[in-house]
Amino acid sequence: MNLKTWLLIALASAVLLCACGGRAARVDLGVDLYMHPDSASPKDVILQAAISENLRDSETMRRALVHVRVFELTAYLTGAVKEASAKQEAERIAAATKVTLAGGAGEPVVLQAKVENRIEVETKN
């Protein structure tokens, strides 16, 4: 398995362990993310981390101010870009991101988000 897979497994394990505790879970993904027990599932958090990483890996998106939040397996893209092509690229990346997890019965579980693109294209005045 590659490093990404191990990191996703470790993240999923940490989320599941924290979710079983009596206090609210906190996951560190390089940003502060408060995870209220009713607001996001571990699948949402894992998918959000994968989409964020794929956006950071894109040369086009690295310069853009785009944020992603995943709730109930729907990725909400927000922020601002200078060109419509960057908005389309962010949507393409988010829609193409797939995460495969080991299922309970030996069947793999593939996570893929629906995308709600709310990115604004800045207009030149």
KOLKELO-969423 format. One record per residue (C-alpha): residue number from 1; residue in three letters; x, z, y. Coordinates in nm, 3 decimals, decimal comma, m for minus. Layout:
  nr rest       X       Z       Y
 NUM  ala       X       Z       Y
...
This chain:
  nr rest       X       Z       Y
   1  met   0,000   0,000   0,000
   2  asn   0,118  m0,068   0,352
   3  leu   0,157   0,180   0,637
   4  lys  m0,179   0,091   0,796
   5  thr  m0,363   0,171   0,474
   6  trp  m0,187   0,506   0,436
   7  leu  m0,261   0,595   0,797
   8  leu  m0,629   0,508   0,757
   9  ile  m0,650   0,714   0,436
  10  ala  m0,480   1,009   0,607
  11  leu  m0,712   0,977   0,907
  12  ala  m1,020   0,961   0,685
  13  ser  m0,904   1,267   0,491
  14  ala  m0,840   1,461   0,810
  15  val  m1,182   1,369   0,948
  16  leu  m1,357   1,471   0,628
  17  leu  m1,170   1,802   0,610
  18  cys  m1,250   1,882   0,973
  19  ala  m1,616   1,785   0,931
  20  cys  m1,658   2,052   0,662
  21  gly  m1,537   2,330   0,895
  22  gly  m1,762   2,549   1,107
  23  arg  m1,640   2,416   1,441
  24  ala  m1,652   2,074   1,601
  25  ala  m1,400   1,826   1,462
  26  arg  m1,112   1,695   1,672
  27  val  m0,918   1,385   1,572
  28  asp  m0,604   1,266   1,750
  29  leu  m0,577   0,888   1,769
  30  gly  m0,339   0,877   2,063
  31  val  m0,631   0,947   2,297
  32  asp  m0,854   1,248   2,333
  33  leu  m1,165   1,185   2,128
  34  tyr  m1,423   1,459   2,085
  35  met  m1,627   1,395   1,775
  36  his  m1,958   1,574   1,781
  37  pro  m2,085   1,611   1,422
  38  asp  m2,402   1,414   1,499
  39  ser  m2,245   1,148   1,719
  40  ala  m2,003   0,957   1,495
  41  ser  m1,940   0,926   1,126
  42  pro  m1,592   0,914   0,973
  43  lys  m1,656   0,544   0,904
  44  asp  m1,720   0,487   1,276
  45  val  m1,397   0,665   1,371
  46  ile  m1,189   0,471   1,118
  47  leu  m1,340   0,138   1,225
  48  gln  m1,290   0,223   1,594
  49  ala  m0,922   0,302   1,531
  50  ala  m0,873  m0,028   1,345
  51  ile  m1,044  m0,236   1,616
  52  ser  m0,845  m0,058   1,889
  53  glu  m0,521  m0,128   1,706
  54  asn  m0,609  m0,495   1,659
  55  leu  m0,693  m0,526   2,030
  56  arg  m0,356  m0,368   2,120
  57  asp  m0,179  m0,613   1,887
  58  ser  m0,325  m0,912   2,074
  59  glu  m0,102  m1,043   2,351
  60  thr  m0,410  m1,143   2,555
  61  met  m0,585  m0,808   2,518
  62  arg  m0,274  m0,599   2,584
  63  arg  m0,306  m0,682   2,955
  64  ala  m0,683  m0,627   2,970
  65  leu  m0,878  m0,309   3,042
  66  val  m1,099  m0,307   2,734
  67  his  m1,233   0,000   2,556
  68  val  m1,408   0,018   2,221
  69  arg  m1,645   0,280   2,085
  70  val  m1,810   0,252   1,744
  71  phe  m2,141   0,421   1,671
  72  glu  m2,346   0,355   1,357
  73  leu  m2,110   0,066   1,270
  74  thr  m2,175  m0,112   1,600
  75  ala  m1,870  m0,170   1,821
  76  tyr  m1,943  m0,139   2,193
  77  leu  m1,682  m0,323   2,400
  78  thr  m1,659  m0,223   2,766
  79  gly  m1,415  m0,281   3,048
  80  ala  m1,307  m0,566   3,270
  81  val  m1,106  m0,884   3,217
  82  lys  m0,994  m1,162   3,448
  83  glu  m1,108  m1,455   3,233
  84  ala  m1,408  m1,528   3,012
  85  ser  m1,169  m1,633   2,734
  86  ala  m1,034  m1,277   2,718
  87  lys  m1,389  m1,144   2,681
  88  gln  m1,449  m1,388   2,395
  89  glu  m1,115  m1,296   2,235
  90  ala  m1,203  m0,924   2,239
  91  glu  m1,536  m0,998   2,070
  92  arg  m1,369  m1,222   1,812
  93  ile  m1,110  m0,954   1,727
  94  ala  m1,372  m0,680   1,697
  95  ala  m1,599  m0,894   1,479
  96  ala  m1,312  m1,001   1,253
  97  thr  m1,181  m0,649   1,194
  98  lys  m1,251  m0,527   0,842
  99  val  m1,144  m0,198   0,684
 100  thr  m1,156  m0,152   0,307
 101  leu  m1,191   0,201   0,169
 102  ala  m1,195   0,319  m0,189
 103  gly  m1,551   0,386  m0,297
 104  gly  m1,669   0,680  m0,506
 105  ala  m1,751   0,471  m0,814
 106  gly  m1,432   0,268  m0,797
 107  glu  m1,601   0,000  m0,589
 108  pro  m1,430  m0,070  m0,256
 109  val  m1,632  m0,013   0,060
 110  val  m1,577  m0,273   0,332
 111  leu  m1,646  m0,166   0,688
 112  gln  m1,718  m0,430   0,951
 113  ala  m1,890  m0,366   1,283
 114  lys  m2,160  m0,556   1,464
 115  val  m2,035  m0,620   1,817
 116  glu  m2,208  m0,545   2,146
 117  asn  m1,990  m0,708   2,413
 118  arg  m2,041  m0,541   2,752
 119  ile  m1,710  m0,651   2,903
 120  glu  m1,732  m0,768   3,264
 121  val  m1,544  m1,076   3,382
 122  glu  m1,396  m1,007   3,725
 123  thr  m1,492  m1,261   3,988
 124  lys  m1,254  m1,376   4,256
 125  asn  m1,380  m1,319   4,609
